[in-house]
Amino acid sequence: MKVQAPAHVLAELSKGVGSGEVAKSFSVELVDYYGHVAVSEPASSTCTISTASHELDDIAITDYAGDLARLEFLKNHSPLVVSGELSENTQKGVSTFDKVTFRGELGDVYRVSFLYKRENDDQIGDELILNAQILNCLPGNQPNWTNVENGEKSARICSYCEDRTFNLDEIQCKPCPEGGDCRGGSDISSLEGWWRSNDLSEYIFQCPMGAEACKATNSTGNVACEDAYEGPVCALCKEGFRKLGGKCLKCQSNPITDAIPVIGILALIGFIIYIFKKPFQQAVGTVLATCVIYVFQTLGLLYSYDVKWPSPMKRTLGILDVTNLNLDALAPGCSNASNTFYVSYIGALTVPPIILMLTFFAFSTAGVIRKMNRNTFLGLNINDEKLIEFQGKCKRNCVWMLVLTYAGVTKTVLQLFNSRTLDVGTFLRVDYKIEAEGATFNAYRSSAYLAMIIYPFGLPLFLAWKLLKRRPTGKLSESDSLRSTYGFMYKSNRPGCEGWELVLLATKFFLAAIPVFATERNLRGDPNSGYDVSSEFASACQIALAQMLCGVAFCLALYVKPYAQPLHNRQFSLAIGTVISWLAVTTAVFANPQAFTNTESSGVGAGLVIFSLVTLAYAISASAKAGEKPFAREKKDPDEPSFWKSQSMFLMKSFKRDSRSDVQTMQKGTSTTEDNDEKASSLKPLAAEAA
């Protein structure tokens, strides 16, 4: 006779038992010489379970499944304790244990002894030695460590994680992460506006589109997103929805949205006609226009910051960001839903070359017409002087358009460097469809380095070289060719401040760069590891940096007084003061979503918009009161007609000249007919006499 354990018992003990917990029911059996269960064994026989007493040098130790180096420690400091009903009678050769508790060192393997005896205390067969694995703590529990000799630590029991803590790694209970709702154990749910990638993830990430995209749930992945959202941190819109104003809206085609691109194209054509009608020696834009564009573009740059804007404010900033070449708001329906950021990136990079090519084409066409030495072209009265003036306007307007689009192109190029690291990958913040790794992304990133050198850095350096190279000799204001092309940058400035426009370009560059480089990982000083979990820390730092930058520009403007007219200095102070007001309100209200409800935040935002409009109205009224263009008409020579009137007079003169020629021809024909009639009447008497 011998004692053995069924295969499933061996597997169960090897798989592990919980320390301090009642083990699952298991059994051992007596088998005869032929390997059959000894069903005839009397019920008075008993099987007893205990800790094996073999020494380390025993030959039976060779089948030990644990670490031999740990046996000495376990024997001296953390022996196995077996409790409960340790003896069971034999039922047809089988003894079943269902109330046995093992208590030992977590994660270690012990040796358990099974011994059969008859009623007369005679041993049946040999002692059975089995390996018993003590399980580590289950998820939601942590080991209770105690110190033993020689600095060793021992853990024999687990404790359940308390409320506001959780555990998924079976090692230690952790505080509930920001954005999480933990009720103890392994339970972890995400709050509104937060997202968790999978059931094994310990990280909860803030959603860029807030509570409208991510719902409060213990679900993960796409299941944790609201109906219109999907993807990492629910930052993508499902099919049939489009991203607009910081939320996913259902695609709807209506006459108003369909007409938006047409209106945009007509506005662009009207703008081009306007700048070409401006006199050659006159600056394209006034100081008021410069201030308005500065406010619009600067506030539009805030659209990319990690701030949880209220929906109305997000839409307002999105509209202002159109001045920075963010044309997604102009796309009708879902026409741009399938596009990635790469389309916008390529479009932004082509803007400067298109401006240069169109300017070259118009300039060259005017040169060809000059060589033709014609006085009319396509029905318009032209001469050499007007063609020379048109060529000068081409150069002036080209430079002005490059300066005007600087903020938009710079922002778009920089966004290719703005990525966010999650536990499921690294993605572009502007488009979570794009993973910031791989051959395709690296190719675009390489082109962005070249684009940065050519445009965001190259254009200001080129303008600085053109403007400042003549300043030491005092000939900047005397250069007619330089003033006609670059005069819009310094014509209204006082002497010594010709490069003030470069300061404005620098502020736009740094405002566009802040959300790219002031990320959570960079700000916390650990760029090579960790995840970008929360955006509130980053948003607070980004707004603080933007405030500091605009504050420096404001103080510099007050100290330098860059414009020649006091009115212009006041207008610029109002412009940058408006931007600082937006940043201050953002810090106090929009960056603290826990302190204000959405309704309260929207109300504050509405007040901020009204304040900005009042400031704009005051600046416009001040310019109108001062008689600045375009509010006052230029005093012209009364005998000198306007361009369109001159063309009309030219066409009328041509028409009158042609009409006069026709009248003379008709008069000549009439006189000939009368002469013939007179001759015929004079011949009638002669004919009668002849008859």
C-alpha positions as CSV (number, residue, x, y, z in Angstrom):
1,M,0.0,0.0,0.0
2,K,1.1,3.5,-0.7
3,V,-0.3,7.1,-0.3
4,Q,-0.7,9.3,-3.4
5,A,-2.5,12.5,-4.4
6,P,-4.7,12.7,-7.5
7,A,-3.4,14.8,-10.3
8,H,-5.9,17.6,-9.7
9,V,-4.8,17.9,-6.1
10,L,-1.2,18.2,-7.1
11,A,-2.1,20.9,-9.6
12,E,-4.2,22.7,-7.0
13,L,-1.5,22.8,-4.4
14,S,1.2,23.7,-6.9
15,K,-1.1,26.5,-8.2
16,G,-1.2,27.9,-4.8
17,V,-3.3,28.4,-1.7
18,G,-4.0,31.7,0.1
19,S,-2.2,32.3,3.4
20,G,-4.7,32.3,6.3
21,E,-7.6,31.2,4.1
22,V,-9.4,27.9,4.1
23,A,-8.1,25.9,1.2
24,K,-10.3,24.4,-1.4
25,S,-11.3,20.8,-0.7
26,F,-8.7,18.3,-1.7
27,S,-8.1,14.6,-1.1
28,V,-5.4,11.9,-0.9
29,E,-5.9,8.2,-1.4
30,L,-4.4,4.8,-0.6
31,V,-3.6,2.6,-3.6
32,D,-2.6,-1.1,-3.7
33,Y,0.3,-2.7,-5.5
34,Y,-1.5,-2.5,-8.8
35,G,-2.3,1.2,-8.5
36,H,-6.0,0.7,-7.6
37,V,-7.6,2.7,-4.8
38,A,-7.9,0.5,-1.7
39,V,-11.7,0.7,-1.3
40,S,-11.6,-2.1,1.2
41,E,-9.6,-0.1,3.7
42,P,-11.7,0.2,6.9
43,A,-13.1,3.6,7.8
44,S,-11.3,3.6,11.1
45,S,-8.0,4.4,9.3
46,T,-7.1,8.1,9.3
47,C,-4.9,10.5,7.3
48,T,-3.1,13.3,9.0
49,I,-1.7,16.4,7.4
50,S,1.2,18.4,8.9
51,T,4.3,20.4,8.0
52,A,7.1,18.1,6.7
53,S,9.9,17.6,9.2
54,H,12.6,16.6,6.8
55,E,16.0,18.2,7.2
56,L,17.7,20.2,4.4
57,D,20.1,17.3,3.6
58,D,17.3,14.7,3.3
59,I,17.3,12.9,0.0
60,A,13.6,13.6,-0.4
61,I,14.3,17.3,-0.8
62,T,15.4,16.8,-4.4
63,D,11.8,17.2,-5.6
64,Y,11.3,20.5,-3.9
65,A,9.7,23.1,-6.3
66,G,10.8,26.2,-4.5
67,D,14.1,28.1,-3.9
68,L,16.4,25.9,-1.8
69,A,18.2,29.0,-0.5
70,R,14.9,30.1,1.1
71,L,14.3,26.8,3.0
72,E,16.6,27.8,5.9
73,F,14.9,31.2,6.3
74,L,11.5,29.6,6.2
75,K,12.4,27.0,8.7
76,N,13.9,29.5,11.2
77,H,11.8,32.6,10.7
78,S,8.6,31.8,8.9
79,P,7.6,28.1,9.2
80,L,4.3,26.9,7.7
81,V,1.4,26.6,10.1
82,V,-1.3,24.2,9.2
83,S,-4.6,24.5,11.1
84,G,-8.2,23.3,11.0
85,E,-9.4,19.7,10.8
86,L,-6.0,18.0,10.2
87,S,-7.2,14.4,10.5
88,E,-9.8,12.7,8.3
89,N,-11.1,9.2,8.2
90,T,-10.8,7.1,5.2
91,Q,-13.9,6.5,3.0
92,K,-13.2,3.6,0.6
93,G,-9.5,4.4,0.6
94,V,-9.9,8.2,0.2
95,S,-9.5,10.9,2.8
96,T,-10.9,14.4,1.9
97,F,-9.8,17.6,3.6
98,D,-12.2,20.6,3.3
99,K,-11.4,22.7,6.4
100,V,-7.7,23.1,6.4
101,T,-5.9,26.5,6.6
102,F,-2.3,27.1,5.5
103,R,-0.5,30.1,6.9
104,G,3.0,30.8,5.5
105,E,5.3,33.3,3.8
106,L,3.6,34.9,0.8
107,G,5.0,33.6,-2.5
108,D,7.1,30.8,-1.1
109,V,6.8,27.0,-1.4
110,Y,6.5,24.7,1.6
111,R,6.5,20.9,2.0
112,V,3.4,19.3,3.4
113,S,3.3,15.8,4.9
114,F,0.4,13.3,4.7
115,L,0.5,10.1,6.9
116,Y,-2.0,7.2,7.0
117,K,-2.4,5.2,10.2
118,R,-4.8,2.5,11.3
119,E,-6.8,2.4,14.5
120,N,-3.9,0.5,16.2
121,D,-1.5,3.3,15.3
122,D,0.2,1.3,12.6
123,Q,1.5,3.4,9.7
124,I,0.1,2.5,6.3
125,G,2.6,3.0,3.4
126,D,5.2,5.7,3.3
127,E,4.8,9.3,4.2
128,L,3.6,11.5,1.3
129,I,5.4,14.8,0.8
130,L,3.9,17.4,-1.4
131,N,4.8,21.0,-2.4
132,A,2.4,23.6,-1.3
133,Q,2.6,27.1,-2.9
134,I,1.5,30.0,-0.8
135,L,-0.1,32.6,-3.1
136,N,0.9,36.3,-3.1
137,C,-1.9,38.7,-2.3
138,L,-4.8,39.0,-4.7
139,P,-5.5,42.3,-6.5
140,G,-7.1,44.7,-4.0
141,N,-4.9,43.5,-1.1
142,Q,-1.4,44.2,0.1
143,P,1.1,42.1,2.2
144,N,1.6,43.0,5.9
145,W,5.4,43.2,6.3
146,T,7.2,42.6,9.6
147,N,10.9,42.8,10.4
148,V,12.8,39.7,11.4
149,E,16.5,39.1,12.2
150,N,19.3,40.4,10.0
151,G,17.2,43.0,8.3
152,E,15.0,40.4,6.7
153,K,11.3,41.1,6.2
154,S,8.4,38.6,6.5
155,A,4.8,38.8,5.2
156,R,2.4,36.1,6.0
157,I,-1.0,37.7,5.6
158,C,-2.7,40.2,3.3
159,S,-4.9,43.2,4.2
160,Y,-7.7,44.7,2.0
161,C,-7.1,48.1,0.5
162,E,-9.2,50.8,2.3
163,D,-11.5,53.4,0.7
164,R,-9.8,55.9,-1.5
165,T,-7.0,53.4,-2.2
166,F,-6.6,50.6,-4.7
167,N,-4.3,47.8,-5.7
168,L,-3.8,46.0,-9.0
169,D,-0.2,44.7,-8.7
170,E,-0.8,42.7,-5.4
171,I,2.1,44.5,-3.8
172,Q,1.0,47.8,-2.2
173,C,-2.2,49.8,-1.8
174,K,-1.9,53.1,-3.6
175,P,-3.8,56.4,-3.3
176,C,-6.6,56.8,-5.8
177,P,-5.1,58.7,-8.8
178,E,-6.4,62.2,-9.8
179,G,-9.6,61.8,-11.8
180,G,-10.4,58.4,-10.2
181,D,-13.0,57.1,-7.8
182,C,-11.7,54.3,-5.6
183,R,-14.0,52.4,-3.2
184,G,-11.3,50.1,-1.8
185,G,-9.8,46.8,-3.0
186,S,-9.2,46.7,-6.7
187,D,-12.1,48.9,-7.6
188,I,-11.1,52.0,-9.7
189,S,-13.5,54.1,-11.8
190,S,-12.9,57.3,-13.8
191,L,-14.7,60.5,-13.1
192,E,-16.3,62.7,-15.7
193,G,-13.7,64.2,-18.0
194,W,-11.2,61.4,-17.3
195,W,-10.4,58.2,-19.2
196,R,-8.8,54.8,-18.5
197,S,-7.4,52.7,-21.3
198,N,-8.0,49.1,-19.9
199,D,-8.9,47.1,-16.8
200,L,-5.2,46.5,-15.9
201,S,-4.1,50.2,-16.2
202,E,-3.4,52.1,-13.0
203,Y,-3.4,55.4,-14.8
204,I,-6.3,57.8,-15.5
205,F,-5.9,60.5,-18.1
206,Q,-7.6,63.8,-18.4
207,C,-9.7,64.1,-21.6
208,P,-8.9,67.2,-23.8
209,M,-12.6,67.6,-24.6
210,G,-13.7,67.3,-21.0
211,A,-16.9,65.8,-19.5
212,E,-18.7,66.0,-22.8
213,A,-16.4,63.3,-24.2
214,C,-15.6,61.1,-21.2
215,K,-18.3,59.8,-18.8
216,A,-18.0,58.7,-15.2
217,T,-17.7,54.9,-15.3
218,N,-15.7,51.9,-14.3
219,S,-15.6,50.9,-18.0
220,T,-12.4,51.5,-20.1
221,G,-11.4,52.2,-23.7
222,N,-14.1,53.3,-26.1
223,V,-16.8,52.1,-23.8
224,A,-15.9,54.9,-21.4
225,C,-16.6,57.5,-24.2
226,E,-19.8,59.3,-24.8
227,D,-21.8,58.4,-27.9
228,A,-20.1,60.8,-30.4
229,Y,-16.5,60.1,-29.2
230,E,-13.9,57.4,-29.5
231,G,-10.2,56.7,-29.5
232,P,-7.5,57.6,-27.0
233,V,-8.8,59.8,-24.2
234,C,-12.0,60.0,-26.3
235,A,-10.4,62.7,-28.4
236,L,-11.7,61.5,-31.8
237,C,-15.1,61.9,-33.3
238,K,-17.0,58.9,-34.6
239,E,-18.2,58.6,-38.1
240,G,-21.0,61.1,-38.8
241,F,-19.6,63.7,-36.4
242,R,-17.2,66.5,-36.8
243,K,-14.9,68.4,-34.4
244,L,-15.9,72.0,-33.9
245,G,-15.5,74.3,-30.9
246,G,-13.9,71.6,-28.8
247,K,-16.7,69.1,-29.1
248,C,-18.0,66.6,-31.6
249,L,-21.1,67.7,-33.4
250,K,-23.4,65.8,-35.7
251,C,-22.7,66.5,-39.4
252,Q,-25.5,68.6,-40.8
253,S,-25.6,70.2,-44.2
254,N,-27.5,73.5,-44.4
255,P,-27.3,76.6,-46.6
256,I,-25.5,78.6,-43.9
257,T,-22.7,76.1,-43.3
258,D,-22.4,75.3,-47.0
259,A,-22.0,79.0,-47.8
260,I,-19.2,79.5,-45.3
261,P,-16.4,78.5,-47.7
262,V,-17.8,80.7,-50.5
263,I,-18.0,83.7,-48.0
264,G,-14.4,83.0,-47.0
265,I,-13.2,83.0,-50.6
266,L,-15.1,86.2,-51.4
267,A,-13.6,87.8,-48.3
268,L,-10.1,86.8,-49.4
269,I,-10.7,88.2,-52.9
270,G,-12.1,91.4,-51.4
271,F,-9.1,91.7,-49.1
272,I,-6.7,91.3,-52.0
273,I,-8.5,93.9,-54.0
274,Y,-8.4,96.2,-51.0
275,I,-4.6,96.0,-50.5
276,F,-3.9,96.5,-54.2
277,K,-6.1,99.6,-54.2
278,K,-4.0,101.1,-51.4
279,P,-1.7,103.8,-52.8
280,F,1.9,102.7,-53.4
281,Q,3.5,105.0,-50.9
282,Q,1.0,104.3,-48.2
283,A,1.3,101.6,-45.6
284,V,-1.0,98.7,-46.1
285,G,-2.5,98.6,-42.6
286,T,-2.9,101.2,-39.9
287,V,-1.8,100.9,-36.3
288,L,-5.4,100.1,-35.4
289,A,-5.5,97.3,-37.8
290,T,-2.1,96.0,-36.5
291,C,-3.5,96.0,-32.9
292,V,-6.8,94.3,-33.9
293,I,-4.9,91.6,-35.8
294,Y,-2.5,91.2,-32.9
295,V,-5.3,90.6,-30.5
296,F,-7.1,88.1,-32.8
297,Q,-4.0,86.1,-33.6
298,T,-2.8,86.1,-30.0
299,L,-6.1,84.9,-28.6
300,G,-6.4,82.4,-31.4
301,L,-3.1,80.9,-30.3
302,L,-4.7,80.2,-26.8
303,Y,-7.0,77.7,-28.6
304,S,-4.1,75.1,-28.5
305,Y,-3.5,75.5,-24.7
306,D,-4.4,72.7,-22.3
307,V,-7.2,74.7,-20.7
308,K,-10.7,73.3,-20.1
309,W,-12.5,76.2,-21.8
310,P,-16.3,76.5,-21.6
311,S,-17.8,75.5,-24.9
312,P,-18.8,79.0,-25.9
313,M,-15.3,80.3,-25.2
314,K,-13.8,77.3,-27.1
315,R,-15.9,78.2,-30.1
316,T,-14.9,81.9,-29.9
317,L,-11.2,81.0,-29.7
318,G,-11.7,78.6,-32.6
319,I,-13.2,81.4,-34.7
320,L,-10.3,83.8,-33.8
321,D,-7.9,81.0,-34.7
322,V,-9.0,81.3,-38.3
323,T,-6.6,84.3,-38.4
324,N,-3.9,81.7,-37.7
325,L,-4.8,79.6,-40.7
326,N,-7.1,77.2,-38.7
327,L,-9.5,76.7,-41.5
328,D,-11.3,73.7,-40.1
329,A,-14.1,75.9,-38.9
330,L,-14.8,77.0,-42.5
331,A,-15.2,73.4,-43.8
332,P,-18.9,72.6,-44.5
333,G,-20.5,69.5,-43.0
334,C,-18.1,66.5,-42.5
335,S,-16.0,67.4,-45.6
336,N,-12.8,67.4,-43.4
337,A,-13.7,64.7,-40.9
338,S,-11.5,62.1,-42.6
339,N,-8.5,64.4,-42.9
340,T,-5.6,64.2,-40.5
341,F,-3.4,67.0,-39.2
342,Y,-0.9,66.2,-42.0
343,V,-3.3,67.9,-44.5
344,S,-3.4,71.1,-42.4
345,Y,0.4,70.9,-42.0
346,I,1.0,70.6,-45.8
347,G,-1.5,73.4,-46.4
348,A,0.3,75.7,-44.0
349,L,3.7,75.0,-45.5
350,T,2.4,75.8,-49.0
351,V,1.0,79.3,-48.0
352,P,4.4,81.2,-48.1
353,P,5.4,79.6,-51.5
354,I,2.0,80.3,-52.9
355,I,2.3,84.0,-51.9
356,L,5.7,84.2,-53.4
357,M,4.7,82.5,-56.7
358,L,1.6,84.6,-57.2
359,T,3.6,87.7,-56.5
360,F,6.2,86.7,-59.0
361,F,3.5,85.9,-61.6
362,A,1.8,89.3,-61.1
363,F,5.1,91.2,-61.1
364,S,6.4,89.4,-64.2
365,T,3.1,89.9,-66.0
366,A,3.3,93.6,-65.4
367,G,6.8,93.6,-66.8
368,V,5.7,91.8,-69.9
369,I,2.9,94.3,-70.5
370,R,5.4,97.2,-70.0
371,K,7.6,95.7,-72.8
372,M,4.5,95.5,-75.0
373,N,4.3,99.3,-74.7
374,R,0.5,99.3,-74.9
375,N,-2.0,101.9,-73.6
376,T,-4.8,99.4,-72.9
377,F,-5.0,95.9,-71.5
378,L,-8.2,94.0,-71.1
379,G,-10.2,97.2,-71.6
380,L,-8.2,99.1,-68.9
381,N,-6.3,102.3,-69.5
382,I,-2.7,101.6,-68.5
383,N,0.6,103.3,-68.8
384,D,4.2,102.7,-67.8
385,E,3.8,104.7,-64.6
386,K,0.8,102.6,-63.4
387,L,2.6,99.4,-64.2
388,I,5.6,100.4,-62.2
389,E,3.3,101.3,-59.3
390,F,1.6,97.9,-59.6
391,Q,4.9,96.1,-59.4
392,G,5.8,98.1,-56.3
393,K,2.5,97.1,-54.7
394,C,3.2,93.4,-55.5
395,K,6.4,93.5,-53.5
396,R,4.8,95.5,-50.6
397,N,1.8,93.2,-50.4
398,C,3.9,90.1,-50.6
399,V,6.0,91.0,-47.6
400,W,2.8,92.1,-45.6
401,M,1.1,88.8,-46.4
402,L,4.1,86.9,-45.2
403,V,4.1,88.8,-41.9
404,L,0.4,88.4,-41.6
405,T,0.5,84.6,-42.0
406,Y,3.6,84.2,-39.8
407,A,1.7,83.3,-36.6
408,G,-0.5,80.7,-38.3
409,V,2.4,78.9,-40.2
410,T,4.6,79.0,-37.1
411,K,1.8,77.5,-34.9
412,T,1.1,74.7,-37.4
413,V,4.7,73.7,-37.7
414,L,5.3,73.7,-34.0
415,Q,2.3,71.5,-33.4
416,L,4.2,68.7,-35.1
417,F,6.4,68.7,-32.0
418,N,3.5,68.6,-29.5
419,S,2.9,65.0,-28.5
420,R,1.2,63.4,-25.5
421,T,2.4,60.1,-24.0
422,L,-0.3,57.7,-22.7
423,D,-0.1,54.1,-21.6
424,V,-1.3,53.0,-25.0
425,G,1.2,55.1,-27.1
426,T,2.3,58.6,-27.9
427,F,0.0,60.8,-30.0
428,L,-0.1,64.3,-31.5
429,R,-2.2,66.5,-29.2
430,V,-3.7,68.2,-32.2
431,D,-4.8,64.9,-33.8
432,Y,-5.0,61.7,-31.8
433,K,-5.3,59.8,-35.0
434,I,-1.5,60.3,-35.5
435,E,0.9,58.3,-33.5
436,A,4.1,60.3,-32.8
437,E,6.4,57.5,-34.0
438,G,7.1,55.4,-37.1
439,A,8.6,56.2,-40.5
440,T,5.8,58.4,-41.7
441,F,5.8,60.6,-38.6
442,N,9.6,60.9,-38.6
443,A,9.5,62.0,-42.2
444,Y,7.1,64.8,-41.4
445,R,9.0,65.7,-38.3
446,S,12.2,66.0,-40.3
447,S,10.5,68.4,-42.8
448,A,9.3,70.4,-39.8
449,Y,12.9,71.0,-38.7
450,L,13.7,72.5,-42.1
451,A,10.5,74.5,-42.1
452,M,11.4,76.0,-38.7
453,I,14.7,77.2,-40.0
454,I,13.2,78.7,-43.2
455,Y,10.1,80.4,-41.9
456,P,9.6,80.8,-38.1
457,F,13.3,81.7,-37.7
458,G,14.2,82.8,-41.2
459,L,11.5,85.4,-41.8
460,P,12.2,87.5,-38.7
461,L,15.9,87.3,-39.3
462,F,15.5,88.4,-42.9
463,L,13.3,91.3,-41.9
464,A,15.7,92.3,-39.2
465,W,18.5,92.3,-41.7
466,K,16.6,94.4,-44.2
467,L,15.4,97.0,-41.6
468,L,18.4,97.3,-39.4
469,K,21.3,97.1,-41.8
470,R,20.7,100.8,-42.8
471,R,19.9,102.0,-39.3
472,P,23.5,102.7,-38.2
473,T,23.9,105.1,-41.2
474,G,20.6,106.8,-40.5
475,K,19.4,106.1,-44.0
476,L,16.4,103.9,-43.1
477,S,13.9,106.7,-43.5
478,E,15.6,108.1,-46.6
479,S,15.3,104.9,-48.6
480,D,12.3,105.2,-50.9
481,S,12.6,101.6,-52.1
482,L,12.8,100.2,-48.6
483,R,10.0,102.4,-47.3
484,S,7.6,101.5,-50.2
485,T,8.1,97.7,-49.5
486,Y,8.7,97.5,-45.8
487,G,7.3,100.9,-44.6
488,F,4.2,99.3,-43.1
489,M,6.5,97.9,-40.4
490,Y,7.9,101.2,-39.2
491,K,6.2,104.1,-40.9
492,S,4.1,104.9,-37.8
493,N,7.0,104.2,-35.4
494,R,9.2,106.8,-33.8
495,P,12.9,106.9,-34.7
496,G,14.8,104.2,-33.1
497,C,11.9,101.8,-32.9
498,E,11.8,100.6,-36.5
499,G,12.1,97.0,-35.4
500,W,9.0,97.0,-33.1
501,E,7.1,94.7,-35.5
502,L,9.9,92.1,-34.8
503,V,9.0,92.2,-31.1
504,L,5.4,91.4,-32.0
505,L,6.5,88.5,-34.2
506,A,8.6,87.2,-31.3
507,T,5.7,87.3,-28.8
508,K,3.6,85.3,-31.3
509,F,6.3,82.8,-31.8
510,F,6.8,82.2,-28.0
511,L,3.0,82.1,-27.4
512,A,2.8,79.4,-30.1
513,A,5.7,77.5,-28.6
514,I,4.5,77.5,-24.9
515,P,1.9,74.7,-25.3
516,V,4.3,72.6,-27.3
517,F,7.2,72.5,-24.8
518,A,5.5,73.4,-21.5
519,T,4.0,69.9,-21.1
520,E,3.6,68.0,-17.9
521,R,6.5,65.7,-18.4
522,N,8.9,68.5,-19.3
523,L,7.6,70.8,-16.5
524,R,8.0,68.1,-13.9
525,G,11.6,67.5,-15.0
526,D,11.2,63.9,-16.2
527,P,10.9,64.0,-20.0
528,N,12.1,60.4,-20.6
529,S,9.6,58.5,-18.6
530,G,6.1,58.7,-17.2
531,Y,2.9,59.7,-18.8
532,D,1.1,63.0,-19.4
533,V,-1.8,62.2,-17.1
534,S,-3.3,65.5,-16.2
535,S,-3.5,68.7,-18.2
536,E,-4.5,71.0,-15.2
537,F,-0.9,71.3,-14.0
538,A,0.3,72.0,-17.6
539,S,-2.5,74.5,-18.3
540,A,-1.7,76.5,-15.1
541,C,1.9,76.6,-16.1
542,Q,1.2,77.5,-19.7
543,I,-1.1,80.4,-18.8
544,A,1.4,81.6,-16.2
545,L,4.2,81.6,-18.9
546,A,1.9,83.4,-21.4
547,Q,1.0,86.0,-18.7
548,M,4.7,86.6,-18.0
549,L,5.5,87.0,-21.7
550,C,2.7,89.4,-22.4
551,G,3.5,91.3,-19.2
552,V,7.1,91.8,-20.4
553,A,5.8,93.0,-23.8
554,F,3.3,95.4,-22.1
555,C,6.0,96.9,-19.8
556,L,8.4,97.2,-22.8
557,A,5.7,99.1,-24.8
558,L,5.1,101.4,-21.9
559,Y,8.8,102.1,-21.5
560,V,9.8,102.4,-25.1
561,K,6.6,104.0,-26.5
562,P,7.3,102.6,-30.0
563,Y,4.8,104.7,-32.0
564,A,5.2,108.3,-32.9
565,Q,1.7,109.3,-32.0
566,P,0.4,109.0,-28.4
567,L,-2.9,107.6,-29.7
568,H,-1.1,104.7,-31.3
569,N,0.7,103.9,-28.1
570,R,-2.6,103.9,-26.2
571,Q,-4.2,101.7,-28.8
572,F,-1.4,99.1,-28.5
573,S,-1.5,99.2,-24.7
574,L,-5.3,98.5,-24.9
575,A,-4.6,95.6,-27.3
576,I,-2.0,93.8,-25.2
577,G,-4.0,94.7,-22.0
578,T,-7.0,92.9,-23.5
579,V,-4.8,89.8,-24.0
580,I,-3.5,90.0,-20.4
581,S,-7.1,90.3,-19.2
582,W,-8.1,87.1,-21.0
583,L,-5.1,85.4,-19.4
584,A,-5.9,86.6,-16.0
585,V,-9.5,85.5,-16.2
586,T,-8.3,82.2,-17.5
587,T,-6.1,81.7,-14.5
588,A,-8.8,82.7,-12.0
589,V,-11.8,81.0,-13.6
590,F,-11.3,78.7,-16.6
591,A,-8.2,76.9,-15.1
592,N,-10.2,76.1,-11.9
593,P,-13.2,74.0,-13.1
594,Q,-13.8,72.7,-9.6
595,A,-14.6,76.2,-8.3
596,F,-17.0,77.3,-11.0
597,T,-19.9,75.6,-12.8
598,N,-20.1,75.6,-16.6
599,T,-22.9,78.2,-16.4
600,E,-20.8,80.5,-14.2
601,S,-17.7,80.1,-16.4
602,S,-19.8,80.8,-19.5
603,G,-21.1,83.9,-17.9
604,V,-17.6,85.1,-17.0
605,G,-16.6,84.4,-20.6
606,A,-19.5,86.4,-22.0
607,G,-18.5,89.3,-19.8
608,L,-14.9,89.0,-21.1
609,V,-16.0,89.1,-24.7
610,I,-18.2,92.2,-24.0
611,F,-15.2,93.9,-22.4
612,S,-13.1,93.1,-25.4
613,L,-15.7,94.5,-27.8
614,V,-16.0,97.7,-25.8
615,T,-12.2,98.1,-25.9
616,L,-12.3,97.6,-29.6
617,A,-15.1,100.1,-30.0
618,Y,-13.1,102.7,-28.0
619,A,-10.0,102.2,-30.1
620,I,-12.0,102.6,-33.3
621,S,-13.8,105.7,-32.1
622,A,-10.5,107.2,-31.0
623,S,-9.1,106.7,-34.5
624,A,-12.2,108.1,-36.1
625,K,-12.1,111.1,-33.9
626,A,-8.5,111.7,-34.8
627,G,-9.4,111.5,-38.5
628,E,-7.3,108.5,-39.3
629,K,-7.8,106.3,-42.3
630,P,-10.1,104.7,-43.3
631,F,-12.5,106.9,-41.3
632,A,-11.4,110.1,-43.0
633,R,-11.2,110.7,-46.7
634,E,-7.9,111.9,-48.2
635,K,-8.0,115.5,-49.6
636,K,-7.3,115.0,-53.3
637,D,-6.9,117.3,-56.2
638,P,-10.5,118.0,-57.4
639,D,-9.3,117.7,-61.0
640,E,-7.7,114.3,-60.4
641,P,-10.3,111.5,-60.9
642,S,-10.2,108.2,-58.9
643,F,-9.0,105.0,-60.5
644,W,-12.4,103.6,-61.3
645,K,-13.6,107.1,-62.5
646,S,-10.6,107.4,-64.7
647,Q,-11.3,104.0,-66.3
648,S,-15.0,105.0,-66.8
649,M,-13.9,108.3,-68.4
650,F,-11.5,106.5,-70.7
651,L,-14.2,104.1,-71.8
652,M,-16.7,107.0,-72.3
653,K,-14.2,108.9,-74.4
654,S,-13.6,105.8,-76.5
655,F,-17.3,105.3,-77.0
656,K,-17.8,109.0,-77.9
657,R,-15.0,108.9,-80.4
658,D,-16.5,105.8,-82.0
659,S,-19.9,107.4,-82.0
660,R,-18.6,110.6,-83.6
661,S,-17.0,108.6,-86.4
662,D,-20.3,106.8,-87.1
663,V,-22.2,110.2,-87.2
664,Q,-19.7,111.7,-89.6
665,T,-20.0,108.6,-91.9
666,M,-23.8,108.9,-91.8
667,Q,-23.7,112.6,-92.5
668,K,-21.4,112.1,-95.4
669,G,-23.8,109.5,-96.9
670,T,-26.8,111.8,-96.5
671,S,-25.1,114.7,-98.3
672,T,-24.2,112.4,-101.2
673,T,-27.8,111.3,-101.6
674,E,-29.0,114.9,-101.6
675,D,-26.5,115.9,-104.3
676,N,-27.7,113.0,-106.5
677,D,-31.3,114.1,-106.0
678,E,-30.5,117.7,-107.0
679,K,-28.7,116.5,-110.1
680,A,-31.7,114.3,-111.0
681,S,-34.2,117.2,-110.6
682,S,-32.1,119.5,-112.7
683,L,-32.0,117.0,-115.5
684,K,-35.8,116.6,-115.7
685,P,-36.4,119.8,-117.7
686,L,-33.7,118.9,-120.1
687,A,-35.2,115.5,-120.6
688,A,-38.6,117.1,-121.3
689,E,-37.2,119.5,-123.8
690,A,-35.4,116.6,-125.5
691,A,-38.8,114.8,-125.8
